[in-house]
């Protein structure tokens, strides 16, 4: 994102329009403006004039004023508006006013270029625009365009196959591998929710195919996912940076998931904490059997509501080490949140190890990409007791160098083994 001197530009995201013979405009854009205060703003776009007559051009487009009631988004410029912008380029360098629906723009044609590589070089070397926007361009020129073309892949990553994408939608089949050392750390009678999250992240990764930062995730489980069903993931890009997922088993929805992203190369912040080691006695409280799958440290002796996401090199967890080194993983954040909640539930709330914990929902939000280790601090832990089960409502803060950079929220059912058996139909 960028902030222009002409007003508050909350986000700028280039969108590629498909090229074909005779296309006039190579690139248009999407802006999200401040609903209340923004009267003007500025952004940069790359355009191409008619292929047989002229070169691509770089243009600065200034939102001069609103012509009617404010709206929150300019989703995609209409074809008529694109033609108007193109007229400005045909006139050569200079400033031109363009009226488009409810907005008045000033188009400044800055320069023309021989080819796209020269455009990118000029952006990066001459700093015509913010480097992040240039990276947005580099990452997005190959996708995020309205299209009816069907794109497929037999397999992507380790857990999705038969991937298919059309326009702003994608689908894949979820693979259940009971030999996986993390997802099936110990025998389970159902597919764990964490595998569903990972499948969604793999589909998103395939769909975007470029740099991005996951900034938020919401997931709600509606029923158990059985190990022997036909499992599919269905994704829709609702708007820029907002992705909706459904996990279905035999065409019945079992899980709903939303992921928010920012299209950028975020850079990595290495977390800093004091070294802590989880004792063998506490391993059972995280509900993990393999030592390398324990992602949180022991509770701090002086502050019982403090834990840490472990250094993955020290933990020896190859799966998450690879995952987190690639990009911010909502799965990892969700798991350190869940494991810390487990520690707190058993050690502080004195919930028996005989009790089962069924996740109802998880919500995660972060402002930056911090690689572990980092601190986990309890914000809230409420227990609501009923006749049949307890409801845990927990908030965990993610903290690095004493500064909060995000939080994890979990709601879970705490049930007896007998009640759990009834939920599972006597299994």
C-alpha positions, -999 to 999 in steps of 0.1 A, spaced: 0 0 0 10 37 -4 1 70 9 -1 98 -16 4 135 -9 -29 144 -24 -49 125 2 -51 91 20 -47 63 -4 -54 32 16 -45 6 -9 -34 4 -45 -35 -29 -63 -29 -33 -101 -51 -56 -120 -40 -71 -152 -64 -71 -182 -59 -99 -207 -41 -89 -238 -54 -98 -273 -49 -84 -308 -60 -48 -308 -62 -43 -270 -58 -7 -260 -51 -9 -223 -27 -33 -207 -33 -24 -171 -60 -8 -150 -63 -7 -113 -83 -10 -81 -82 15 -52 -97 14 -17 -103 49 -5 -111 63 30 -149 65 31 -151 95 54 -122 118 47 -107 111 13 -115 139 -12 -85 133 -34 -57 108 -38 -30 96 -61 -19 63 -77 3 50 -105 -8 28 -133 8 12 -164 -11 14 -197 -4 2 -232 -16 21 -262 -27 2 -293 -1 -24 -300 5 -16 -337 9 22 -332 26 30 -299 46 20 -268 34 13 -233 32 44 -211 35 51 -174 7 73 -160 0 90 -127 -37 92 -120 -49 117 -94 -83 115 -80 -92 152 -81 -126 152 -66 -158 131 -60 -186 140 -83 -213 125 -60 -218 105 -28 -186 88 -16 -182 51 -21 -157 27 -5 -143 11 -37 -136 16 -73 -137 -20 -83 -127 -20 -119 -127 8 -144 -153 4 -171 -142 -1 -207 -155 34 -217 -134 49 -190 -103 30 -202 -108 44 -237 -109 79 -222 -77 73 -205 -62 59 -237 -71 92 -255 -49 110 -230 -19 88 -240 -26 93 -277 -21 130 -271 14 124 -256 30 136 -223 10 161 -203 -19 165 -179 -55 157 -189 -88 156 -170 -110 125 -173 -145 121 -158 -154 86 -149 -188 79 -132 -187 96 -98 -150 107 -99 -129 133 -116 -93 122 -124 -63 140 -136 -42 118 -158 -5 127 -161 12 108 -190 48 107 -177 67 87 -202 65 59 -227 87 28 -229 100 2 -254 88 -28 -235 75 -40 -201 110 -49 -189 121 -13 -194 90 -2 -175 99 -23 -146 135 -13 -147 126 24 -147 102 19 -118 128 2 -97 159 22 -107 144 57 -109 120 53 -80 91 68 -100 68 50 -76 70 33 -42 90 1 -44 61 -20 -29 38 -9 -58 65 -19 -83 66 -53 -66 28 -55 -67 31 -50 -105 58 -77 -108 38 -102 -88 4 -96 -104 10 -93 -141 5 -130 -144 -28 -134 -126 -58 -116 -111 -75 -108 -144 -111 -114 -154 -110 -145 -176 -130 -176 -186 -99 -196 -192 -97 -228 -172 -63 -233 -155 -55 -267 -141 -28 -286 -121 -28 -323 -113 -11 -316 -80 2 -287 -59 21 -291 -27 14 -322 -7 -23 -321 1 -43 -309 -29 -48 -325 -63 -69 -319 -94 -67 -281 -90 -88 -260 -113 -92 -223 -116 -117 -202 -136 -118 -165 -132 -120 -156 -95 -128 -192 -84 -107 -223 -77 -113 -258 -65 -92 -288 -55 -95 -322 -38 -80 -325 -3 -57 -354 3 -57 -371 36 -23 -387 45 -25 -405 78 13 -411 77 20 -374 80 42 -367 111 24 -335 121 -13 -337 111 -15 -373 123 10 -370 152 -11 -396 169 -41 -417 158 -73 -397 152 -108 -408 144 -114 -378 120 -95 -354 98 -80 -326 119 -90 -290 113 -54 -280 108 -52 -302 77 -82 -283 63 -65 -250 69 -33 -262 52 -52 -274 22 -68 -240 19 -35 -223 22 -20 -245 -5 -49 -237 -29 -45 -200 -22 -7 -203 -28 -14 -220 -62 -40 -194 -71 -19 -163 -64 15 -177 -75 34 -146 -62 44 -127 -31 17 -120 -5 13 -116 32 -16 -134 50 -29 -108 75 -60 -126 88 -80 -158 89 -114 -168 103 -125 -204 104 -157 -220 116 -162 -258 119 -197 -270 113 -191 -308 117 -164 -334 118 -146 -343 86 -144 -381 83 -113 -398 70 -131 -419 44 -151 -393 25 -146 -374 -8 -132 -341 3 -130 -309 -18 -120 -273 -13 -139 -245 -30 -125 -210 -31 -138 -176 -43 -120 -143 -44 -146 -120 -30 -127 -88 -35 -90 -77 -36 -73 -96 -9 -104 -114 5 -107 -151 -1 -136 -173 9 -133 -211 13 -156 -240 18 -144 -275 27 -170 -300 16 -173 -338 22 -196 -356 -2 -209 -321 -12 -218 -312 24 -201 -281 39 -181 -290 70 -159 -259 73 -160 -222 63 -128 -203 61 -118 -167 52 -83 -155 45 -72 -119 41 -40 -111 23 -19 -81 12 -1 -84 -22 34 -75 -13 68 -88 -5 66 -81 33 101 -88 43 109 -110 73 112 -99 109 131 -124 130 116 -127 165 136 -122 196 128 -139 229 147 -155 258 154 -192 254 129 -215 270 126 -253 268 94 -273 272 100 -301 298 90 -337 290 64 -335 319 45 -308 300 46 -324 266 13 -342 272 -6 -310 278 -1 -299 242 -18 -331 230 12 -340 209 32 -372 210 63 -362 190 86 -338 207 94 -319 174 57 -311 170 55 -291 202 56 -255 189 53 -236 222 77 -232 252 69 -239 288 49 -213 307 71 -187 322 78 -193 359 74 -156 369 45 -149 346 21 -179 343 2 -164 315 32 -161 292 46 -186 267 66 -185 234 64 -198 199 95 -219 197 125 -215 173 117 -241 147 154 -249 142 157 -258 178 123 -276 178 135 -297 148 101 -295 130 110 -297 93 74 -293 81 68 -259 98 104 -248 93 99 -251 55 64 -236 57 72 -205 77 105 -198 58 83 -195 27 57 -170 40 36 -161 70 15 -192 77 -20 -189 93 -17 -226 101 14 -220 122 -1 -191 141 -33 -211 147 -13 -240 160 8 -220 184 -24 -204 196 -41 -238 201 -11 -253 219 -8 -224 243 -45 -226 250 -41 -263 258 -13 -255 282 -34 -229 299 -65 -251 300 -48 -280 317 -22 -262 339 -40 -230 349 -77 -238 345 -72 -274 358 -92 -290 330 -86 -327 332 -66 -345 305 -95 -369 301 -116 -341 287 -118 -335 249 -115 -301 233 -135 -296 200 -125 -264 181 -155 -243 171 -138 -214 156 -104 -197 152 -97 -161 142 -62 -148 136 -49 -113 127 -14 -100 122 1 -67 110 36 -80 100 55 -112 93 75 -123 123 93 -156 122 95 -175 155 105 -173 182 81 -147 196 61 -142 227 26 -154 234 6 -137 262 -28 -144 275 -53 -117 269 -85 -135 279 -96 -169 290 -132 -173 299 -149 -206 307 -187 -209 304 -200 -240 321 -232 -259 310 -248 -292 319 -232 -311 289 -200 -292 282 -178 -262 289 -172 -234 264 -137 -219 263 -134 -184 249 -97 -174 246 -76 -145 232 -38 -148 228 -16 -118 219 14 -123 195 42 -101 208 77 -94 195 102 -72 215 74 -62 238 52 -49 209 20 -67 199 18 -76 162 -13 -97 162 -37 -120 181 -53 -154 180 -89 -161 192 -102 -196 198 -136 -209 209 -138 -245 218 -161 -271 234 -146 -289 264 -165 -322 267 -161 -355 285 -150 -387 267 -185 -401 270 -201 -370 255 -175 -369 227 -183 -406 219 -220 -396 216 -210 -368 192 -191 -392 171 -220 -417 170 -205 -441 194 -171 -443 178 
